[in-house]
Amino acid sequence: MAATINDIAQEAGVSIATVSKVINNKAHVSPDTRKRVLQVMEQFHYTPNASAANLARRTSKNVLYADRFYKGLPYENPHMFDIICGVSHELSRKGYRLSLLNLDSCGKKPEAALEEAILSRVADGIIVSSAFVTARTERLLLKHDFPQICIGEPQFDTILSWIDTNNTLSSNLAVEHLVSTGCRTLAFMGGREEDRIFMDRLRGFRTAMERRGLEVKEEYITYNPPDVEAIFQSAAALLDLPVPPDGIICTNSLMAVGTMRAIQTRGLDIPGQVSLIAFDDHPYSPMVSPQPTIIDIDLFSLGVHAGNLLLKKIRDPAMLVQTYTALPRLLLRGTTRVR
């Protein structure tokens, strides 16, 4: 009786999925394991049939986007939905569809939800927020040789693929513009410390200030919840400092709304006495006057690139992608002086 893929797996002491990876010459199989499986195949005179060879090639034409989803999220994190729209646009062009995987539901740990989705074969690949990428997540994805792209660079050395925006470069552009208009005492209106995008932008702000030879005082950096009243109070406290800032960088458009309200309540002229620049145009910038100068990052484009790269990884799981994309651009409006 001819040997089966199950016989090979049992004799070699590995899973059927590992045998399938060896048959299909996939990555993430150690040389010793690959050699052992091949020796057992030769010992059993095993020739893979079409079913075994295709075990790792089944296609669902579906891709998962894994993150935390909850009520009010679009207002707290509009970036995510620009990215999702870009991913969906690119996938639909290539005949794929996009499904959401909520990693914050049903009481499951994120790793358990990810593994369940992988084993269910409901998708050919996954795009996952780097906020959920840990060493355990990495081991899980590599164990199953599952095509993936992380949105955001993981905070540890990894062989997972990722795509991100260069927030350091974006902050440098904001600082350079304010300094070029004559500002010297700069403040940064930030979000929560667990907000990775804000913390990356803050690191970029510190680096850009040091490069310019400007002092970064901690009292000029604020940490705020996504609440416009709290932002207003925080900005008012900045303006009450003995030496108030003459330039303020806001980490998002909601921060700009509360900060501009504080400046105007103090009777200060924008940009005559205080200049302001904000990251991200939407959703709030069009609602205030004067409209703020913006550091705009095309996150829809980042989503398009993420979708395209994942489809390439589905065809070639051994491909490694670690890259920055979506360069920032300065949109000059009414809250900064013309050079």
C-alpha positions in Angstrom: 0.0 0.0 0.0 1.4 3.4 -1.0 2.5 5.8 1.7 0.4 8.9 2.4 1.4 12.4 3.5 0.1 11.4 7.0 2.5 8.4 7.1 5.5 10.7 6.2 4.5 13.2 8.9 4.2 10.5 11.5 7.5 8.8 10.7 9.4 12.1 10.5 7.7 13.3 13.7 6.4 16.5 12.2 3.0 17.9 11.2 1.3 17.4 7.9 1.7 21.1 7.3 5.5 20.8 7.7 5.6 18.0 5.1 3.5 20.1 2.8 6.0 23.0 3.2 8.9 20.7 2.3 7.0 19.3 -0.7 6.2 22.9 -1.9 9.7 24.1 -1.0 8.4 26.7 1.4 10.4 28.8 3.8 10.5 28.6 7.6 11.5 24.9 7.8 14.8 24.3 9.5 17.5 22.5 7.4 17.5 19.5 9.7 13.7 19.1 9.6 13.7 19.4 5.8 16.5 16.8 5.5 14.6 14.4 7.8 11.4 14.7 5.9 13.1 14.2 2.5 14.9 11.1 3.9 11.6 9.6 5.1 10.0 10.4 1.7 12.9 8.6 0.0 12.7 5.7 2.4 9.0 5.2 1.7 9.4 5.8 -2.0 6.9 8.6 -1.5 5.8 10.6 -4.6 3.5 13.5 -3.7 0.2 13.4 -5.4 -1.6 16.5 -6.7 -3.6 16.8 -3.5 -0.6 16.8 -1.3 1.3 19.2 -3.5 -1.7 21.6 -3.4 -2.2 21.4 0.3 -0.5 24.8 0.9 -1.9 26.3 -2.3 -5.7 26.4 -1.6 -7.1 29.8 -2.3 -10.1 31.6 -0.8 -9.5 34.9 -2.7 -10.0 36.5 0.8 -7.6 38.5 2.9 -8.0 39.4 6.6 -7.4 42.8 8.2 -6.7 42.2 11.9 -7.0 44.9 14.4 -9.2 46.1 17.3 -12.6 47.4 16.3 -15.0 49.1 18.7 -17.6 51.9 18.8 -16.2 55.3 18.4 -13.0 54.1 16.8 -13.4 56.0 13.5 -13.2 59.3 15.5 -10.2 58.2 17.6 -8.3 56.6 14.7 -9.4 57.8 11.3 -6.0 56.7 9.9 -7.1 53.0 10.1 -10.0 53.5 7.7 -8.0 55.3 5.1 -5.6 52.3 5.2 -8.4 49.8 5.0 -10.0 51.6 2.0 -6.6 51.6 0.2 -6.2 47.8 0.9 -9.7 47.0 -0.2 -9.3 49.1 -3.4 -6.2 47.2 -4.4 -7.5 43.8 -3.5 -10.7 44.3 -5.4 -8.7 45.2 -8.5 -7.0 41.8 -8.3 -10.2 39.8 -7.6 -9.8 39.5 -3.9 -12.1 40.6 -1.1 -11.2 42.0 2.4 -12.7 40.8 5.7 -12.2 42.3 9.2 -10.8 40.2 12.0 -11.5 41.8 15.4 -8.7 40.9 17.8 -10.6 42.5 20.7 -13.7 40.3 20.9 -15.2 37.2 22.4 -12.7 37.1 25.2 -10.1 35.4 23.1 -6.4 36.4 23.3 -5.2 37.9 20.0 -2.9 34.9 19.3 -5.8 32.5 19.7 -8.0 34.5 17.4 -5.2 34.7 14.8 -4.5 30.9 14.9 -8.2 30.0 14.7 -8.5 32.2 11.6 -5.4 30.7 10.0 -6.4 27.1 10.7 -9.9 27.7 9.4 -8.5 28.5 5.9 -10.9 31.4 5.5 -8.2 33.6 4.0 -5.0 33.4 1.9 -3.2 36.0 3.9 -3.5 38.6 6.6 -2.7 42.3 7.2 -2.2 42.9 10.9 -1.7 46.0 13.0 1.8 46.0 14.5 0.1 46.9 17.9 -0.7 43.1 18.1 2.7 41.9 16.8 4.8 40.3 19.6 7.4 37.6 19.6 4.6 35.1 20.2 2.6 36.4 17.2 5.7 36.2 15.1 6.3 32.5 16.0 2.6 31.7 15.2 2.7 33.3 11.8 6.0 31.7 10.9 4.9 28.3 12.2 2.0 28.3 9.8 4.0 30.0 7.0 1.0 32.3 6.6 1.5 35.3 4.3 1.3 38.5 6.2 2.1 42.2 6.2 2.2 44.3 9.4 0.9 47.8 9.3 3.6 49.7 11.3 7.1 48.6 12.0 7.2 46.1 14.9 9.0 47.2 18.1 11.6 44.3 17.9 13.9 42.7 15.4 11.7 40.5 13.3 11.7 38.6 10.0 8.0 39.4 9.5 7.1 41.8 6.7 6.0 45.3 7.5 5.1 48.6 5.9 5.0 52.0 7.6 5.1 55.7 7.3 8.2 57.6 8.3 6.9 59.6 11.3 10.4 60.9 12.1 10.6 62.5 8.6 7.1 64.0 9.0 8.0 65.6 12.3 11.2 67.0 10.8 9.1 68.6 8.1 6.8 70.3 10.7 9.7 71.6 12.7 11.6 72.9 9.7 8.6 74.8 8.5 7.9 76.5 11.8 11.5 77.4 12.3 11.7 78.8 8.8 8.8 81.2 9.6 10.6 82.5 12.6 9.3 80.3 15.5 11.8 79.3 18.1 9.8 78.2 21.2 8.0 75.1 19.9 5.4 73.0 21.8 4.0 69.6 20.9 0.4 68.8 21.6 0.4 65.0 21.8 -1.9 62.0 22.5 -1.6 59.2 25.0 1.7 57.5 25.6 0.3 54.2 24.3 -0.5 55.8 21.0 2.4 54.6 18.9 1.9 57.0 16.0 2.1 59.9 18.4 5.2 58.6 20.2 6.9 58.1 16.8 6.1 61.7 15.9 7.3 62.9 19.2 10.7 61.1 18.8 10.9 62.8 15.4 10.1 66.2 17.0 12.9 65.7 19.6 15.4 64.7 16.9 14.5 67.6 14.6 14.7 70.1 17.5 18.2 68.8 18.6 19.4 69.0 15.0 18.4 72.6 14.9 20.1 73.3 18.2 16.7 74.1 19.9 16.0 73.1 23.5 13.2 70.6 24.1 11.6 71.4 27.5 9.3 68.8 28.9 6.7 71.4 30.0 6.2 72.1 26.3 5.1 68.6 25.5 1.6 67.5 26.5 -0.1 64.1 26.6 -3.9 64.2 26.0 -6.9 61.9 25.7 -9.0 62.2 22.6 -11.3 64.7 24.3 -11.6 68.3 23.0 -12.2 69.9 26.4 -9.1 68.2 27.9 -7.1 69.3 24.9 -8.4 72.9 25.3 -7.3 72.9 29.0 -3.9 71.4 28.2 -3.3 74.0 25.4 -4.4 76.9 27.7 -1.8 75.7 30.3 0.9 75.9 27.6 -0.1 79.5 26.7 0.0 80.5 30.4 3.7 79.4 30.7 6.1 82.3 31.6 7.4 82.0 28.1 4.5 80.7 25.9 5.3 78.9 22.7 5.2 80.8 19.4 4.8 77.6 17.4 2.6 74.5 18.3 2.6 71.1 16.5 -0.5 69.1 17.0 -0.3 65.3 16.5 -3.7 65.1 14.8 -6.6 67.2 13.6 -8.7 66.8 16.8 -5.7 68.2 18.8 -5.7 71.2 16.4 -9.4 72.0 17.2 -8.9 72.2 20.9 -5.6 74.0 20.6 -6.9 76.7 18.2 -9.9 77.2 20.5 -7.5 77.9 23.4 -5.4 80.3 21.4 -8.5 82.2 20.2 -9.9 82.3 23.8 -6.7 83.9 25.0 -7.2 86.6 22.3 -4.0 85.7 20.5 -3.6 86.1 16.7 -3.0 83.0 14.5 -0.4 83.1 13.0 0.7 86.6 14.0 1.5 85.6 17.6 1.2 81.8 17.6 1.7 79.6 14.6 0.2 76.1 14.4 0.7 73.1 12.3 -1.1 69.7 12.5 -0.8 66.2 11.3 -3.6 64.8 9.2 -6.3 66.8 7.4 -9.3 64.8 8.4 -11.8 64.6 9.9 -11.7 67.9 11.8 -9.4 70.4 10.0 -12.1 71.5 7.5 -14.4 72.5 10.4 -12.1 75.2 11.9 -11.1 78.7 10.8 -8.5 79.6 9.8 -7.9 76.2 8.3 -4.6 74.7 9.8 -1.4 74.2 7.9 -1.1 70.4 7.6 1.5 67.7 7.4 -0.5 65.3 5.2 0.3 61.6 4.9 -1.5 59.6 2.2 -2.5 56.6 4.2 -4.9 55.4 1.4 -1.7 55.0 -0.7 -0.1 53.1 2.2 -3.1 50.7 2.2 -2.8 50.2 -1.6 0.9 49.3 -1.2 0.1 47.0 1.7 -2.5 45.1 -0.3 -0.2 44.8 -3.4 2.7 43.5 -1.3 0.6 41.0 0.5 -0.7 39.6 -2.8 3.0 39.2 -3.9 3.7 37.4 -0.6 0.8 35.0 -1.2 2.5 34.1 -4.5 5.9 33.9 -2.9 5.7 33.4 0.9 9.5 33.5 1.3 9.6 37.2 0.1 10.6 39.6 2.9 9.3 43.2 2.8 10.3 45.8 5.3 9.8 49.3 4.0 8.6 52.9 4.6 6.2 54.5 2.1 3.7 57.4 1.8 6.0 60.4 2.0 4.6 63.4 3.9 3.7 66.7 2.2 3.2 70.2 3.5 -0.2 71.8 2.9 0.3 75.6 3.6 -2.8 77.2 5.0 -3.8 80.0 7.4 -2.1 79.0 10.7 1.5 79.6 9.7 3.2 82.6 8.2 4.4 82.6 4.7 8.2 82.4 4.5 
